[in-house]
Amino acid sequence: MKQIVSILLVAAIGILIFSALYFSDETLKFNEYGNVNLDDRVSEKYIDKSVNGNTEEIIFGETQNAESGSANMVTSVVVNYRSFDTLGEVTVLFVSALGVGLLLNGKRKRKNLKDAPNFILKQGARIIFGIMVVFGVYMFIHGHITPGGGFPGGAIIAASILLLYLSDDEFRVKLSAAKAVESTAGSLYVIVGLLGIVLAGYFLQNFLPTGTVGEVISSGVIPIVYMLIGLKVGSELSSVIDGFLTEEVEG
Amino acid sequence: MTVLDIISIVAGSLMVVLGVLALNAKKLFNTVIYLSMMSMLAVVCFVIMRAPDVAITEAVIGSGLVTALFVFTLFAGKKAGGKA
């Protein structure tokens, strides 16, 4: 009975979404794939990097001083045109890490896992840990060129910390260091935004020269901001993992 | 119908199946593993839909960290005397 009701509910929601997308009147219509007039949308301007009205074509490796010098257009939206939203996202993650920290605070020790880590896990973790950290750092340094960026980069670093937790019974992150990195990176992000007000006129405005599209050192503040986000997310998620893998010392 | 279409249809329908399995699993641990498999298939779908940024994030967070945190929470609940 319960299952039939749930299937009916899902079907009803599906019909609702489908009809809202395809059968409404002309102004709200959700066009079929490929039939959208992109000139009506603001996203076209973000892709062409032409919000301020420049009409030149953007060519990878050649265009210089584009409006937003990031070759990855997702990054150019997330950290350049809509950087304020990203600041909000970082704040949401901070608040959730704060909640975990408030609930799981006090003097804590490592929880005993069911099975002690064996030889293969220990040695394998030693090899893979370095590669994972380097991959995470690569992810957020190259966030403006290749897919990826600060959030996945930081999460990969946190996953490597999780690997260390699993492979070593005694290992713990230095929570004070994680907190220091997190708060420094978070405040530096806001300071970069305030520097934008001072130097360019708007909060989080890109005030550095954007360079050639597709080079590592290009696109102004984007790599700096992504590095800060990566460090912040990595340290935050590491402290969350520490909270989950430790238990309170009684008495 | 191209190969990519077939892959996305298979991955999408498997996601639905895994979602139902996760809802109906007897043990909570199996639910967590089914959800992890579902995120892995979501990664395949995101790559086919040309959204590699989302795919990377989903792979790391959806099927990596969240699964680990769920598993540890389940173990903690078991230790405290709950059913798991």
Boltz contact constraints between the chains, C-beta under 6 A:
constraints:
  - contact:
      token1: [A, 74]
      token2: [B, 53]
      max_distance: 6.0
  - contact:
      token1: [A, 147]
      token2: [B, 52]
      max_distance: 6.0
  - contact:
      token1: [A, 147]
      token2: [B, 53]
      max_distance: 6.0
  - contact:
      token1: [A, 147]
      token2: [B, 56]
      max_distance: 6.0
  - contact:
      token1: [A, 148]
      token2: [B, 56]
      max_distance: 6.0
  - contact:
      token1: [A, 151]
      token2: [B, 57]
      max_distance: 6.0
  - contact:
      token1: [A, 152]
      token2: [B, 56]
      max_distance: 6.0
  - contact:
      token1: [A, 152]
      token2: [B, 57]
      max_distance: 6.0
  - contact:
      token1: [A, 152]
      token2: [B, 60]
      max_distance: 6.0
  - contact:
      token1: [A, 155]
      token2: [B, 60]
      max_distance: 6.0
  - contact:
      token1: [A, 155]
      token2: [B, 61]
      max_distance: 6.0
  - contact:
      token1: [A, 156]
      token2: [B, 60]
      max_distance: 6.0
  - contact:
      token1: [A, 159]
      token2: [B, 64]
      max_distance: 6.0
  - contact:
      token1: [A, 162]
      token2: [B, 68]
      max_distance: 6.0
  - contact:
      token1: [A, 244]
      token2: [B, 69]
      max_distance: 6.0
  - contact:
      token1: [A, 244]
      token2: [B, 72]
      max_distance: 6.0
